[in-house]
């Protein structure tokens, strides 16, 4: 019954692997790194069992992983790779090439904080550090979403209006190793949704081309402008694909943003990744107390959903951002800075409070989230912000 | 079997003239000759270096992929795997043209693992014995004593202190089915090796000596002469290792004195008789081991 949907009790990494399998990549090339390793192992097993007809390259490091993956994609086939933290930064040079080549590579990034000091635990700092590499970045909250997003990612990346690589990000351990019931779609319905990759350009002896040439000064920036325009297009495509996916598979994520009780909200909590799940609980608690709190789950960080955010923040008086990244010597996290930059040219002037936490695997408990929101709500009631950026770590209270 | 002559080489060119490389460039000859015999059904991979500069700016008439410096082996592996996945590998040569820096130094890791995994790739190292594209810095294949811009000659240093890394044998010890050295001064020996390699499956490695007039400091008209002298003075042995069996493909009957090879090159200007003797000793030892290996592996064959 290969066309049937089935429910499986699996963790995030396994969900990623099943998502990849359904997309039938021709070449898989990755290097293991905690907490991503099980993805690589599951895929190797699918290939070894003959369930997935792909060439599997067990490569010697992430720089090579990205280059071999990009080269295979440039040869006109569907590809997949996965990595995490140190591995992601080790392949950084290749990330620029992969996006500059304009190739629809899908990569799972299991977010883990960067050494030093050493850690193998969650944090978004690894992927945020790669935001300028020209990749689309989607952040997932749970296993089902990972599986669904990997399938959607190929549709977005391979869309002729886009032709850009995508990182499907999810936090190490808290998402990658967390078990849940995941509905795995049937092969036939995925085949219908995702036709075989039809490359607009490829290395082909019957139609020679050069990938990539040396761009003279007059041209180089022009290439980047086109790249930027494709990112703008990706905003539309991501939302279209989310809509179509919802119709076919019954799960809608909201495209660029997921929102919860935002309609009449005066205070909005913004998070990325798994924090959005706990945050819904917090929103309900504050609503019970009569605080008009809403939640924005920032699903896509690149392209940054400026327009959608401005629309959602209309009438909002205070924003509370909780994020798992930091920039030492900067002021606040990446979401805080991008959002403030977005608001500057609009008429909107909500108070903005940024809470930096959850890196190096630090747990973010419901109680702490509640404290952060309470702190922000207090500022909103007083109509002024005493401290815009707060680091929440150790046993320290907000 | 009749020996190949230069007239037997196809007239078709896939490495185009009028490109940006220097007058007298040894690498351009190596690429031109190889592409002549490899022909149209070839995909070329290259990384930064003189080769890539010319190839990506229009000299390459077959499909070309240009990637970052350390990625040569991995890029080739990716192209090969993709072709294999689609059943398009049959009859197609996946060929890397990469300099000694991209091969022996920054790209060593990805080359090593590509060969170890056994991808069907012909990797041609265009060896001009230094980082010539950035102006002549020492590389892992620069011979002992040569002056480069990062091993200059002064009161405290007399050129590169170390001798070159033996890349061809390192590749042979990876278990590559075919490894060969070549010199553009011996074009038929070179193209025969390229043709032989292209008929074999798995990773093939050819290191071709490409004298560089600018980096070595000799007249542009003398490139081929230097490439011949390197072999005739026994500095650059010509051999192949086929499934582990080593065979010297050309040994000068009356070797030229090393001095004749050293004298016309600016990078050896500071060489004294003693320096020449020291280099001679290194070369003799290399040859001794080479002949020993030839004898040993011949028994296997």
Boltz contact constraints between the chains, C-beta under 6 A:
constraints:
  - contact:
      token1: [A, 26]
      token2: [B, 85]
      max_distance: 6.0
  - contact:
      token1: [A, 27]
      token2: [B, 81]
      max_distance: 6.0
  - contact:
      token1: [A, 27]
      token2: [B, 82]
      max_distance: 6.0
  - contact:
      token1: [A, 27]
      token2: [B, 85]
      max_distance: 6.0
  - contact:
      token1: [A, 55]
      token2: [B, 81]
      max_distance: 6.0
  - contact:
      token1: [A, 55]
      token2: [B, 84]
      max_distance: 6.0
  - contact:
      token1: [A, 55]
      token2: [B, 85]
      max_distance: 6.0
  - contact:
      token1: [A, 57]
      token2: [B, 81]
      max_distance: 6.0
  - contact:
      token1: [A, 60]
      token2: [B, 113]
      max_distance: 6.0
  - contact:
      token1: [A, 63]
      token2: [B, 70]
      max_distance: 6.0
  - contact:
      token1: [A, 64]
      token2: [B, 74]
      max_distance: 6.0
  - contact:
      token1: [A, 64]
      token2: [B, 110]
      max_distance: 6.0
  - contact:
      token1: [A, 67]
      token2: [B, 67]
      max_distance: 6.0
  - contact:
      token1: [A, 67]
      token2: [B, 71]
      max_distance: 6.0
  - contact:
      token1: [A, 67]
      token2: [B, 74]
      max_distance: 6.0
  - contact:
      token1: [A, 67]
      token2: [B, 75]
      max_distance: 6.0
  - contact:
      token1: [A, 68]
      token2: [B, 74]
      max_distance: 6.0
  - contact:
      token1: [A, 68]
      token2: [B, 77]
      max_distance: 6.0
  - contact:
      token1: [A, 68]
      token2: [B, 78]
      max_distance: 6.0
  - contact:
      token1: [A, 71]
      token2: [B, 65]
      max_distance: 6.0
  - contact:
      token1: [A, 71]
      token2: [B, 75]
      max_distance: 6.0
  - contact:
      token1: [A, 71]
      token2: [B, 78]
      max_distance: 6.0
  - contact:
      token1: [A, 71]
      token2: [B, 79]
      max_distance: 6.0
  - contact:
      token1: [A, 72]
      token2: [B, 78]
      max_distance: 6.0
  - contact:
      token1: [A, 72]
      token2: [B, 81]
      max_distance: 6.0
  - contact:
      token1: [A, 72]
      token2: [B, 82]
      max_distance: 6.0
  - contact:
      token1: [A, 74]
      token2: [B, 65]
      max_distance: 6.0
  - contact:
      token1: [A, 75]
      token2: [B, 79]
      max_distance: 6.0
  - contact:
      token1: [A, 75]
      token2: [B, 82]
      max_distance: 6.0
  - contact:
      token1: [A, 77]
      token2: [B, 82]
      max_distance: 6.0
  - contact:
      token1: [A, 77]
      token2: [B, 85]
      max_distance: 6.0
  - contact:
      token1: [A, 93]
      token2: [B, 68]
      max_distance: 6.0
  - contact:
      token1: [A, 97]
      token2: [B, 67]
      max_distance: 6.0
  - contact:
      token1: [A, 97]
      token2: [B, 68]
      max_distance: 6.0
  - contact:
      token1: [A, 203]
      token2: [B, 43]
      max_distance: 6.0
  - contact:
      token1: [A, 203]
      token2: [B, 63]
      max_distance: 6.0
  - contact:
      token1: [A, 203]
      token2: [B, 65]
      max_distance: 6.0
  - contact:
      token1: [A, 205]
      token2: [B, 41]
      max_distance: 6.0
  - contact:
      token1: [A, 205]
      token2: [B, 92]
      max_distance: 6.0
  - contact:
      token1: [A, 208]
      token2: [B, 62]
      max_distance: 6.0
  - contact:
      token1: [A, 208]
      token2: [B, 63]
      max_distance: 6.0
  - contact:
      token1: [A, 210]
      token2: [B, 56]
      max_distance: 6.0
  - contact:
      token1: [A, 210]
      token2: [B, 64]
      max_distance: 6.0
  - contact:
      token1: [A, 211]
      token2: [B, 65]
      max_distance: 6.0
  - contact:
      token1: [A, 212]
      token2: [B, 66]
      max_distance: 6.0
  - contact:
      token1: [A, 213]
      token2: [B, 56]
      max_distance: 6.0
  - contact:
      token1: [A, 214]
      token2: [B, 56]
      max_distance: 6.0
  - contact:
      token1: [A, 214]
      token2: [B, 57]
      max_distance: 6.0
